[in-house]
Amino acid sequence: MDTLSYKTKSASKETAEKQWFVVDAEGQTVGRLASKVAKIIRGKHKVNYTPHADCGDNVIVINAEKIAFSGTKLIDKEYVRYTGYPGGQRFTSAEELLKKHPERLIEKAVKGMLPKNRLGRSLFNNLKVYVGTEHKQEAQKPTAFDLNSFK
């Protein structure tokens, strides 16, 4: 038996066939949307998924201001940051963040679901989030992606 014909082909950044997808966030729950988008960005939905390479797709999220929270998370959830000075811990509720910068809410959720290393930081660049239905990536001819049918 010829065992050389059974070689596993590993995808790399050069051989990955990247696509552009548009995801509508209207009415979607933050965590569920973020986990599905992170899976697409990582490339786990593809047959040639490789854990150490950027073989995922690019995702454009529109209507970030129409995202939904389950339960009382909109009021109770807090985002913490630190200024670097003593006593410089700052808290922002999800409600405040949704009013001021709704795109950051989705970005934080997706970034938390990516690997905490060099690869995760480079994968995060494959995500674009916009308030409203207009986006700047028309030249890439993105296709609409239905998250409700995606697992």
Secondary structure, 3 states (H helix, E strand, C coil): CCHHHHCCCCCCCCCCCCCEEEEECCCCEHHHHHHHHHHHHHCCCCCCCCCCCCCCCEEEEECHHHCECCCCHHHHCEEEEECCCCCCEEEEEHHHHHHHCHHHHHHHHHHCCCCCCHHHHHHHHHEEECCCCCCCCHHHCCEECCHHHCC
